Amino acid sequence: MEAEASALAGAAQARARGLLQLGTANKTCILLSPTAPPQAVLPLGDLYASEIQALAGSCTLPPCLQGVSQGIVQDVDLALRAYLEEGSDQGRAFAGLDAGLRLEILAALADARRAWHPLPLVPKLSRATLGIDLDL
């Protein structure tokens, strides 16, 4: 809640001054957070959390990784990279994670993916077509 309020306050201040607000979300947060970052520009968005931790000593983490060790964050990032970038199947990519964490990560990934690609409803004006189309 605090992070959301801070983001909204930052957006309001940037808008009032005509500035572009940069976000701090990294790839791990974008992939595993239930809501998309409100900022339009995410300069760290192509770096995983473990990469930012190695460079800066700390980073923003998604809710499902709050309070875990740096080693766990690195393991999750390796699994995400294997699955999403290297084409490993889900079972193999996430096999090294604790069963409970694995389920939580996969659920967070599915929730975030649904949030990125909402299925728009397109009403049809003709009786000759179905009522709606889903853009898959």
C-alpha positions in Angstrom: 0.0 0.0 0.0 2.8 2.3 0.9 4.6 1.7 -2.4 1.5 2.3 -4.4 0.9 5.6 -2.6 4.5 6.7 -3.2 4.2 5.8 -6.9 1.0 7.8 -7.2 2.5 10.8 -5.4 5.6 10.6 -7.7 3.4 10.4 -10.8 1.3 13.5 -9.6 4.5 15.5 -8.9 6.0 14.6 -12.3 2.8 15.4 -14.2 2.5 18.8 -12.4 6.1 19.7 -13.4 5.9 18.3 -16.9 8.5 15.7 -16.1 8.8 12.0 -17.2 8.7 9.7 -14.2 11.1 6.7 -14.4 10.2 3.5 -12.6 12.4 1.3 -10.5 10.7 -2.0 -11.4 13.1 -4.7 -12.6 12.3 -7.7 -14.8 11.7 -10.0 -11.8 9.1 -7.5 -10.5 7.5 -7.1 -13.9 7.2 -10.8 -14.4 6.0 -11.7 -10.8 4.0 -8.7 -9.6 0.2 -8.7 -9.6 0.0 -5.2 -11.0 1.9 -3.5 -13.8 4.2 -0.6 -12.8 2.4 2.7 -13.2 5.5 4.4 -14.8 5.8 4.5 -18.6 9.6 4.2 -18.6 11.3 1.4 -16.7 15.1 1.7 -17.2 15.8 -1.4 -15.1 13.0 -3.4 -16.7 15.4 -5.6 -18.7 17.6 -6.6 -15.7 16.6 -9.3 -13.2 16.5 -8.4 -9.5 19.6 -10.6 -8.8 21.6 -8.6 -11.4 20.6 -5.3 -9.7 21.4 -6.7 -6.3 24.9 -7.6 -7.6 25.4 -4.1 -9.0 23.7 -2.0 -6.4 23.5 -4.1 -3.2 19.7 -4.0 -3.1 16.7 -3.8 -5.4 12.9 -3.8 -5.5 11.3 -7.3 -5.1 7.9 -8.6 -6.1 5.6 -9.6 -3.2 6.3 -13.3 -3.6 10.0 -12.7 -3.0 9.8 -10.3 0.0 12.0 -11.5 2.8 13.8 -14.2 0.9 17.6 -14.5 0.7 19.7 -13.1 -2.1 20.5 -16.7 -3.2 16.8 -17.5 -3.5 16.2 -14.4 -5.7 19.1 -15.5 -7.9 17.6 -19.1 -8.2 14.2 -17.7 -9.1 15.8 -15.4 -11.7 17.7 -18.3 -13.2 14.5 -20.3 -13.4 12.7 -17.4 -15.1 15.5 -16.9 -17.6 15.6 -20.6 -18.4 11.8 -20.8 -18.9 11.1 -17.5 -20.6 14.3 -16.8 -22.6 16.0 -20.1 -23.1 12.9 -22.2 -23.9 13.2 -24.8 -21.1 9.9 -26.4 -20.2 8.3 -25.2 -17.0 9.0 -28.4 -15.0 12.7 -28.4 -15.8 13.2 -24.6 -15.4 11.6 -24.4 -11.9 12.6 -27.9 -10.6 15.4 -26.5 -8.4 13.1 -24.3 -6.4 11.4 -25.5 -3.1 7.9 -26.9 -3.9 6.0 -24.2 -2.0 8.0 -21.4 -3.6 7.7 -23.0 -7.0 3.9 -23.0 -6.7 3.9 -19.4 -5.5 6.2 -18.2 -8.4 4.2 -20.0 -11.0 1.0 -18.6 -9.7 2.5 -15.1 -9.6 3.8 -15.5 -13.2 0.4 -16.6 -14.4 -1.3 -13.7 -12.6 1.1 -11.2 -14.0 0.8 -12.6 -17.6 -3.0 -12.3 -17.4 -2.6 -8.7 -16.3 -0.3 -7.8 -19.2 -2.7 -9.3 -21.8 -6.3 -8.7 -20.8 -8.6 -10.2 -23.3 -10.6 -7.3 -24.9 -14.3 -7.9 -25.6 -15.3 -6.7 -29.0 -19.0 -6.3 -29.4 -20.4 -7.2 -32.8 -23.0 -4.9 -34.5 -24.2 -7.6 -36.9 -26.5 -10.5 -36.1 -24.5 -12.7 -38.4 -21.5 -13.0 -36.1 -20.8 -14.2 -32.6 -21.5 -11.8 -29.8 -17.8 -11.3 -28.9 -14.4 -12.1 -30.2 -11.4 -12.7 -28.0 -8.0 -11.4 -29.1 -5.7 -14.3 -28.1 
